[in-house]
Amino acid sequence: MTENPDQRLLSGLALASFHLNGQFLDVAEDLARPAGLTAAWWQVLGAVLHTPQSVADIARDMGITRQGVQRVANLLVDKGLAEYRTNPAHRRAKLVAPTAAGLAAVDGIDPTHAEFAARLVAEVGADELARTLVGIRALSEALDRLADSALDRLSP
């Protein structure tokens, strides 16, 4: 198969982002472990730190499956790190909210998170990281738009 330059660029972006995702997950596991959390637990708790959300909303915001979020939310509730609350907007879709123990666990990550963030900024530079964040967000928004239109074209 012969790839054109556009295809090579897309493939390179995808492979680099997969690698970067793995690196972020490794770092998150290392940061979360001393607080008694996993990266997945931290991800779900982080999504609801300020505002309780439904499992579907968390999944959509994080770009992960609803089933995966449901599994983690159930574990967090079982461990006393989160609770389900009544959702005034939807009777059956409960809201996930952190408990005091969940908030304390996330707070326990903050010192090492701050230290690692400072080391990353020192390594790459704040301006470069800010530009990278803008680029990643723009790429994500473009993929959302294109995925929506691609699905429309592929539908019978």
MIDOSE-1310 file (N, C-alpha, C; in nm, 2 decimals, decimal comma, always signed):
residues 156
mten	+0,08/-0,12/+0,00/+0,00/+0,00/+0,00/+0,09/+0,12/+0,00; +0,06/+0,22/-0,09/+0,13/+0,34/-0,10/+0,06/+0,45/-0,03; +0,12/+0,51/+0,07/+0,05/+0,62/+0,14/+0,10/+0,75/+0,08; +0,00/+0,84/+0,07/+0,04/+0,98/+0,02/+0,08/+1,06/+0,15
pdqr	+0,14/+1,18/+0,13/+0,19/+1,26/+0,24/+0,08/+1,29/+0,35; -0,04/+1,31/+0,31/-0,15/+1,33/+0,40/-0,17/+1,21/+0,49; -0,17/+1,09/+0,43/-0,19/+0,97/+0,50/-0,08/+0,94/+0,60; +0,05/+0,97/+0,55/+0,16/+0,95/+0,64/+0,15/+1,04/+0,76
llsg	+0,11/+1,17/+0,74/+0,10/+1,26/+0,85/-0,01/+1,22/+0,95; -0,12/+1,17/+0,90/-0,23/+1,12/+0,98/-0,18/+1,00/+1,06; -0,12/+0,91/+0,99/-0,06/+0,79/+1,06/+0,04/+0,83/+1,17; +0,13/+0,92/+1,13/+0,23/+0,97/+1,23/+0,16/+1,03/+1,35
lala	+0,06/+1,11/+1,33/-0,01/+1,18/+1,44/-0,08/+1,07/+1,53; -0,14/+0,97/+1,47/-0,21/+0,87/+1,54/-0,11/+0,79/+1,62; +0,00/+0,74/+1,56/+0,09/+0,66/+1,63/+0,16/+0,74/+1,75; +0,19/+0,87/+1,72/+0,26/+0,95/+1,83/+0,16/+0,97/+1,94
sfhl	+0,03/+0,99/+1,91/-0,07/+1,01/+2,02/-0,09/+0,89/+2,10; -0,09/+0,77/+2,03/-0,10/+0,64/+2,10/+0,01/+0,63/+2,20; +0,13/+0,66/+2,15/+0,25/+0,64/+2,24/+0,24/+0,74/+2,35; +0,20/+0,87/+2,32/+0,19/+0,97/+2,43/+0,09/+0,93/+2,53
ngqf	-0,03/+0,88/+2,48/-0,13/+0,83/+2,58/-0,07/+0,72/+2,67; +0,00/+0,63/+2,62/+0,06/+0,53/+2,70/+0,16/+0,59/+2,80; +0,24/+0,69/+2,76/+0,33/+0,76/+2,85/+0,25/+0,83/+2,96; +0,14/+0,90/+2,93/+0,06/+0,97/+3,03/+0,00/+0,87/+3,12
ldva	-0,05/+0,76/+3,07/-0,11/+0,66/+3,16/+0,00/+0,60/+3,26; +0,12/+0,58/+3,21/+0,23/+0,53/+3,30/+0,26/+0,63/+3,41; +0,27/+0,76/+3,37/+0,29/+0,87/+3,47/+0,18/+0,88/+3,57; +0,05/+0,87/+3,52/-0,07/+0,88/+3,60/-0,07/+0,76/+3,70
edla	-0,03/+0,64/+3,66/-0,03/+0,53/+3,75/+0,07/+0,56/+3,86; +0,19/+0,60/+3,82/+0,30/+0,63/+3,92/+0,25/+0,74/+4,02; +0,18/+0,84/+3,97/+0,14/+0,95/+4,06/+0,02/+0,91/+4,15; -0,06/+0,83/+4,10/-0,18/+0,79/+4,17/-0,16/+0,68/+4,27
rpag	-0,07/+0,59/+4,25/-0,04/+0,47/+4,33/-0,02/+0,50/+4,48; +0,07/+0,60/+4,51/+0,09/+0,63/+4,66/-0,04/+0,68/+4,73; -0,14/+0,73/+4,65/-0,26/+0,78/+4,71/-0,37/+0,67/+4,72; -0,33/+0,55/+4,68/-0,42/+0,44/+4,68/-0,52/+0,44/+4,56
ltaa	-0,48/+0,50/+4,45/-0,57/+0,51/+4,34/-0,50/+0,45/+4,22; -0,57/+0,42/+4,11/-0,52/+0,39/+3,98/-0,54/+0,51/+3,89; -0,47/+0,50/+3,77/-0,49/+0,61/+3,68/-0,64/+0,62/+3,64; -0,71/+0,51/+3,62/-0,85/+0,51/+3,58/-0,94/+0,57/+3,69
wwqv	-0,91/+0,53/+3,81/-0,99/+0,58/+3,93/-0,97/+0,74/+3,94; -0,84/+0,78/+3,92/-0,81/+0,92/+3,93/-0,88/+1,00/+3,82; -0,88/+0,94/+3,70/-0,95/+1,00/+3,58/-1,09/+1,02/+3,61; -1,16/+0,92/+3,66/-1,31/+0,94/+3,69/-1,33/+1,03/+3,80
lgav	-1,26/+1,02/+3,91/-1,27/+1,11/+4,02/-1,24/+1,26/+3,97; -1,14/+1,27/+3,89/-1,10/+1,40/+3,84/-1,21/+1,47/+3,76; -1,29/+1,39/+3,69/-1,40/+1,44/+3,61/-1,51/+1,49/+3,69; -1,52/+1,45/+3,82/-1,64/+1,49/+3,90/-1,59/+1,57/+4,02
lhtp	-1,47/+1,61/+4,03/-1,42/+1,69/+4,15/-1,51/+1,81/+4,18; -1,54/+1,88/+4,07/-1,61/+2,01/+4,09/-1,76/+2,00/+4,07; -1,80/+1,91/+3,99/-1,95/+1,90/+3,95/-1,98/+1,75/+3,93; -2,08/+1,70/+4,01/-2,12/+1,56/+3,98/-2,17/+1,55/+3,83
qsva	-2,14/+1,43/+3,77/-2,18/+1,41/+3,64/-2,23/+1,26/+3,62; -2,31/+1,24/+3,52/-2,35/+1,11/+3,49/-2,24/+1,03/+3,43; -2,25/+0,90/+3,43/-2,15/+0,81/+3,37/-2,13/+0,85/+3,22; -2,24/+0,87/+3,15/-2,24/+0,90/+3,01/-2,17/+1,03/+2,98
diar	-2,19/+1,13/+3,07/-2,12/+1,26/+3,05/-1,97/+1,24/+3,07; -1,93/+1,17/+3,18/-1,79/+1,14/+3,20/-1,72/+1,08/+3,08; -1,79/+0,97/+3,03/-1,74/+0,90/+2,92/-1,72/+0,99/+2,80; -1,82/+1,07/+2,77/-1,81/+1,16/+2,66/-1,70/+1,26/+2,67
dmgi	-1,69/+1,32/+2,79/-1,58/+1,42/+2,82/-1,44/+1,36/+2,81; -1,43/+1,24/+2,85/-1,30/+1,17/+2,86/-1,26/+1,10/+2,73; -1,36/+1,08/+2,65/-1,34/+1,00/+2,52/-1,31/+0,85/+2,55; -1,38/+0,80/+2,65/-1,37/+0,66/+2,68/-1,51/+0,60/+2,68
trqg	-1,52/+0,47/+2,69/-1,65/+0,40/+2,68/-1,73/+0,42/+2,81; -1,86/+0,43/+2,79/-1,95/+0,44/+2,90/-1,94/+0,32/+2,99; -1,92/+0,20/+2,93/-1,91/+0,08/+3,01/-1,78/+0,08/+3,10; -1,67/+0,13/+3,05/-1,55/+0,14/+3,12/-1,57/+0,24/+3,24
vqrv	-1,63/+0,35/+3,22/-1,66/+0,45/+3,32/-1,75/+0,39/+3,43; -1,85/+0,31/+3,38/-1,95/+0,25/+3,48/-1,88/+0,15/+3,57; -1,79/+0,07/+3,51/-1,71/-0,02/+3,59/-1,63/+0,05/+3,70; -1,56/+0,15/+3,66/-1,47/+0,23/+3,75/-1,56/+0,30/+3,85
anll	-1,67/+0,36/+3,81/-1,75/+0,43/+3,91/-1,81/+0,33/+4,01; -1,85/+0,21/+3,97/-1,90/+0,11/+4,06/-1,79/+0,07/+4,16; -1,66/+0,06/+4,12/-1,55/+0,03/+4,21/-1,53/+0,14/+4,30; -1,53/+0,26/+4,25/-1,51/+0,38/+4,34/-1,62/+0,39/+4,45
vdkg	-1,74/+0,36/+4,41/-1,85/+0,36/+4,51/-1,83/+0,25/+4,61; -1,79/+0,13/+4,56/-1,77/+0,01/+4,65/-1,66/+0,04/+4,75; -1,56/+0,12/+4,71/-1,44/+0,15/+4,80/-1,47/+0,28/+4,88; -1,58/+0,34/+4,87/-1,62/+0,46/+4,95/-1,55/+0,59/+4,90
laey	-1,50/+0,58/+4,77/-1,43/+0,70/+4,72/-1,53/+0,79/+4,64; -1,64/+0,73/+4,60/-1,74/+0,81/+4,53/-1,88/+0,76/+4,57; -1,98/+0,84/+4,53/-2,12/+0,80/+4,56/-2,21/+0,83/+4,44; -2,32/+0,76/+4,43/-2,42/+0,80/+4,33/-2,52/+0,89/+4,40
rtnp	-2,56/+0,99/+4,32/-2,66/+1,09/+4,37/-2,77/+1,09/+4,27; -2,89/+1,14/+4,31/-3,00/+1,15/+4,23/-2,97/+1,26/+4,12; -3,01/+1,23/+4,00/-2,99/+1,33/+3,89/-3,13/+1,39/+3,86; -3,14/+1,52/+3,89/-3,27/+1,59/+3,86/-3,31/+1,60/+3,71
ahrr	-3,21/+1,58/+3,63/-3,23/+1,59/+3,48/-3,27/+1,45/+3,42; -3,24/+1,35/+3,50/-3,27/+1,21/+3,44/-3,29/+1,11/+3,56; -3,40/+1,06/+3,57/-3,43/+0,97/+3,68/-3,34/+0,85/+3,69; -3,31/+0,79/+3,58/-3,23/+0,66/+3,58/-3,08/+0,68/+3,58
aklv	-3,04/+0,79/+3,52/-2,89/+0,82/+3,51/-2,84/+0,89/+3,63; -2,80/+0,82/+3,73/-2,75/+0,88/+3,85/-2,62/+0,96/+3,83; -2,59/+1,05/+3,92/-2,47/+1,13/+3,91/-2,36/+1,07/+4,00; -2,24/+1,08/+3,95/-2,13/+1,03/+4,02/-2,06/+1,15/+4,09
apta	-2,04/+1,14/+4,22/-1,98/+1,25/+4,30/-1,87/+1,19/+4,39; -1,76/+1,26/+4,41/-1,66/+1,21/+4,51/-1,71/+1,22/+4,65; -1,67/+1,13/+4,73/-1,69/+1,14/+4,88/-1,57/+1,21/+4,94; -1,58/+1,24/+5,07/-1,47/+1,30/+5,14/-1,34/+1,22/+5,12
agla	-1,35/+1,09/+5,13/-1,24/+1,00/+5,11/-1,18/+1,01/+4,97; -1,27/+1,02/+4,87/-1,22/+1,04/+4,73/-1,15/+1,17/+4,71; -1,21/+1,28/+4,77/-1,14/+1,41/+4,76/-1,00/+1,40/+4,83; -1,00/+1,34/+4,94/-0,87/+1,33/+5,02/-0,77/+1,25/+4,93
avdg	-0,81/+1,14/+4,87/-0,72/+1,06/+4,79/-0,66/+1,15/+4,67; -0,75/+1,22/+4,60/-0,70/+1,31/+4,49/-0,61/+1,42/+4,55; -0,64/+1,47/+4,66/-0,56/+1,57/+4,73/-0,42/+1,51/+4,76; -0,41/+1,38/+4,79/-0,29/+1,32/+4,82/-0,19/+1,31/+4,70
idpt	-0,25/+1,32/+4,58/-0,17/+1,32/+4,46/-0,11/+1,45/+4,43; -0,17/+1,56/+4,47/-0,13/+1,70/+4,44/+0,02/+1,73/+4,45; +0,08/+1,69/+4,56/+0,23/+1,73/+4,58/+0,32/+1,67/+4,47; +0,30/+1,54/+4,44/+0,38/+1,48/+4,34/+0,34/+1,52/+4,20
haef	+0,21/+1,55/+4,18/+0,16/+1,60/+4,05/+0,23/+1,73/+4,03; +0,23/+1,82/+4,13/+0,29/+1,95/+4,11/+0,44/+1,94/+4,08; +0,51/+1,85/+4,15/+0,65/+1,83/+4,13/+0,68/+1,78/+3,98; +0,60/+1,69/+3,94/+0,62/+1,63/+3,80/+0,59/+1,74/+3,70
aarl	+0,48/+1,82/+3,72/+0,44/+1,92/+3,63/+0,56/+2,03/+3,62; +0,62/+2,06/+3,73/+0,73/+2,16/+3,73/+0,85/+2,10/+3,65; +0,87/+1,97/+3,67/+0,99/+1,91/+3,60/+0,96/+1,91/+3,45; +0,83/+1,88/+3,41/+0,80/+1,88/+3,27/+0,81/+2,02/+3,20
vaev	+0,76/+2,12/+3,28/+0,77/+2,25/+3,23/+0,92/+2,29/+3,21; +1,00/+2,25/+3,31/+1,15/+2,28/+3,30/+1,21/+2,21/+3,18; +1,17/+2,09/+3,15/+1,22/+2,02/+3,04/+1,18/+2,07/+2,90; +1,05/+2,10/+2,89/+1,00/+2,14/+2,76/+0,98/+2,29/+2,74
gade	+0,94/+2,36/+2,85/+0,92/+2,50/+2,85/+0,76/+2,53/+2,85; +0,73/+2,62/+2,93/+0,58/+2,66/+2,95/+0,52/+2,70/+2,82; +0,59/+2,78/+2,74/+0,53/+2,83/+2,61/+0,51/+2,72/+2,51; +0,61/+2,63/+2,51/+0,59/+2,52/+2,41/+0,48/+2,42/+2,45
lart	+0,47/+2,40/+2,58/+0,36/+2,31/+2,63/+0,22/+2,38/+2,61; +0,22/+2,51/+2,63/+0,09/+2,58/+2,60/+0,05/+2,57/+2,45; +0,15/+2,59/+2,36/+0,13/+2,58/+2,22/+0,08/+2,44/+2,18; +0,15/+2,34/+2,25/+0,11/+2,20/+2,22/-0,03/+2,17/+2,26
lvgi	-0,07/+2,23/+2,38/-0,21/+2,21/+2,43/-0,31/+2,27/+2,33; -0,28/+2,39/+2,28/-0,37/+2,45/+2,18/-0,38/+2,36/+2,06; -0,27/+2,31/+2,01/-0,27/+2,22/+1,89/-0,34/+2,10/+1,91; -0,33/+2,03/+2,03/-0,40/+1,91/+2,06/-0,55/+1,94/+2,07
rals	-0,59/+2,04/+2,13/-0,73/+2,08/+2,14/-0,79/+2,10/+2,00; -0,71/+2,18/+1,91/-0,76/+2,20/+1,78/-0,77/+2,07/+1,70; -0,68/+1,98/+1,71/-0,68/+1,85/+1,64/-0,80/+1,77/+1,69; -0,82/+1,77/+1,82/-0,94/+1,70/+1,88/-1,07/+1,75/+1,82
eald	-1,08/+1,88/+1,82/-1,21/+1,94/+1,77/-1,22/+1,91/+1,62; -1,12/+1,91/+1,54/-1,13/+1,88/+1,40/-1,17/+1,74/+1,38; -1,11/+1,65/+1,46/-1,15/+1,51/+1,45/-1,29/+1,48/+1,49; -1,34/+1,56/+1,59/-1,48/+1,55/+1,62/-1,57/+1,59/+1,51
rlad	-1,54/+1,70/+1,44/-1,62/+1,75/+1,33/-1,61/+1,65/+1,21; -1,49/+1,60/+1,18/-1,48/+1,51/+1,07/-1,54/+1,38/+1,10; -1,53/+1,33/+1,22/-1,60/+1,20/+1,25/-1,75/+1,21/+1,24; -1,80/+1,32/+1,28/-1,95/+1,34/+1,26/-1,99/+1,34/+1,12
sald	-1,91/+1,41/+1,03/-1,94/+1,42/+0,89/-1,91/+1,29/+0,82; -1,81/+1,22/+0,86/-1,78/+1,09/+0,80/-1,89/+0,99/+0,83; -1,94/+0,99/+0,95/-2,04/+0,90/+0,99/-2,17/+0,93/+0,91; -2,20/+1,06/+0,88/-2,31/+1,09/+0,80/-2,30/+1,04/+0,66
rlsp	-2,18/+1,05/+0,60/-2,15/+1,00/+0,47/-2,16/+0,85/+0,46; -2,12/+0,78/+0,56/-2,12/+0,63/+0,56/-2,25/+0,57/+0,59; -2,34/+0,64/+0,64/-2,48/+0,59/+0,67/-2,55/+0,56/+0,54; -2,63/+0,45/+0,54/-2,71/+0,42/+0,42/-2,82/+0,51/+0,40
